């Protein structure tokens, strides 16, 4: 067994085990930590196949931003997960049905990948652009052949971000908020009040 194969089985084994622990852990903080471990091992697999840009992006974006954000949200909101799990059995049949559908799709994908006759043609495409780095090849494909899909994905993410902000924005009625237009429109008469105080009486 070569060194690359040994690292592949190491990364793949830890990836599958940590992915299972994400859904099996009772503590949500532990689930997020196992998710970070998943991302790190997936990045190792990307680097093994020569896609170092995707591996580093997985570390920087997903581990450094998304997963850490999940961790802070779970720790700071102090969500009562016991109350959330009360209706678990009610939605169990739907979850099992969706799980069976995903399992069937995975079996079909693995079966078609193993019997596909186009795998042998993939290295020829890579050799034709071997003078370019992985990042340059990825950028050329994204911004030429798939530029419209890339922009559509950006719009979907933008709409999702705006929707999340709107849904979670709550205005409390008893909290004083800053209003720039009211501050700019203030006159000296509104900003100050002259009080005549008689000697010895105070305000």
N, C-alpha and C positions, 0 to 999 in steps of 0.2 A: 504494500500500500504506500502510495506516494504521500509526501507532506501535504500537498493540496487536497488530496482525498481525505486525509485525516482531519484537516481543518474543516472541510465541508461537513463531514459527519458530526464533528464537534459542534459547529455553529447550528446545523440543522436540528440536532437532538435537543440542544438547549433552547432553540427557538420554539420547537413544538411543545416542550415541557413548560416553558414560561407562558406560552399562549394558553395552554390548558389551565394554568394557575391563575390567569387573569380572570377567567369566568368561574373558577372554583374557590377563590379566596373569599372568605366572609368579610374581611376588613377591606373597605374600598381603597384605603391608602396602600395596602399591600398589593391590591390589583393594579394600581397605577405604577408601582415600582416594578412589578413583573412586566407591565406593558413597556416600560423603558428598557428592560432587559431584552424583550422581544425586538425592539427597534435596533438595539445595538448588535444583536446577532444577525438580523436581516441586513444591516449595513455591512457586516463581515462577509456575508454571502455575496452581496453586490460587488464588493472589492475583489473577491475570488474570481468572479467571472469577467473582471476587467471594467466594470462600470463604477469606477471610483467616484465619479461626480455624484451619481445617485446615492451611493453609500454615505458620502459626506453630507449631502443635502438631508438625508434621513436623520443623521445625527444632529445637524445644526437646527433644522426646522422642527422635526417631530419630537426629538428628545429635548432639545434646548428650549423649545417654545411651547408646543402643544401639550406634551406629557407633563412638563413642569407646571403649566397652567392648570391642567386637570388636578394635579396634586395640591396646589395651593387652593383651588376652589373647593375641593373635598375637605381640606383641613380647616378652611376659614368659615365655610357656611355651616358646619356642624349639622349636617342633614341627618334626620332620624331615619336611618335605613331599615330599622325594624318595622316602622309604620309603612314604609314603601313596599316591604315584602309581604304585607298582609294579603294582597290579592294575587299572590303568585300562582296558587293552584287554579285560580279562575282563568288565567291566560295560558296555562300549561299546554292544553291541546293545540292552541294556535302556534305556540313556540315549537312544539314537537313537529308540527306540519312544516313550518318554515325550515327547521333543521333538516328534515328529510329531503326537502327540495334542494337545499344547498348541498347536501351530501350527494344527491343524484347528479347535480351539475358538476361537482368536483370529479366524480367517477367518469363522467362523459369527457371532461377536459383531459384527465390523465390518460384515458383510453385513446382519445384522438391524438394526443401528443406522442404516445408511444408508437402508434401505427402510421404516423404521418410520413409522407414521402418527400415533403419539402424541407425537412431538417437539413439534408445534405447541401442544400443551396444557400443556406444562411452564411457559412464562412466565405463564400464567394463574394457576397455583398460587403462583408467586413474587409476583405482583402482589397476591394476596389477603392476603399477610402482609408487605407491603412496609414497614409501620410498625415491624416488628421488625428487630433487627440479625441478622447471620448467626449469631452465637453463640446468641442467644435462640431462633432458629428451630431450630438444631441441638439445643439442649437440650430444646425442647418435643417434637421428634420422638423423641429418644432416650428420654426419661423418661415418655412417654405411650404411643405406639403400639408402640415396640420395647423397653420396659423389661425384659421377661422375657429377650429375646435379649441385651440389654446385660448383665444380671446373669449369664446363662449364660456369656457371653464372659469376664466377670471370674472366674468359677469355674474355667473352663478354664485361664486364665492363672495362677491361684493354684496349681492342681494341677501345672501344668508347672513352675512355679518351685520348688515343694516337691520334685518328682521330680528336678529338676536338682541341687538341694542334696544330696538323699539319694544320688544316683548318684556325685557327685563327692566326697563326704565320705569321707576315709580316716583311720583312726586308726593311728598308728605305735606299735609296742609298746614302744619304748625311750624314749619321750618322757613326762616327768612332766607330768601335767595337774592342774589345780586341782579339788578336790572340796569344794564348799561344806558339804555335810552332815557330812563327816568333820572339817572345821575347826571347825564349830560344836559338835560333840559332844566335842571334846577337853577333857580335864581338866587341871588344873595338874600332876598327876603325870606325864601323858603329854607335856606341853609343855616341861617342864624336868627336868633331872637334876642332882642335887647330888653332886659328886665331892669326896671328902676327899683332899687332897694333903698329903703329908708335906713338912716343910720341906726345901728343897734338892733335891727330886726332880722337880718340875714335873708336868705332866699326862701 
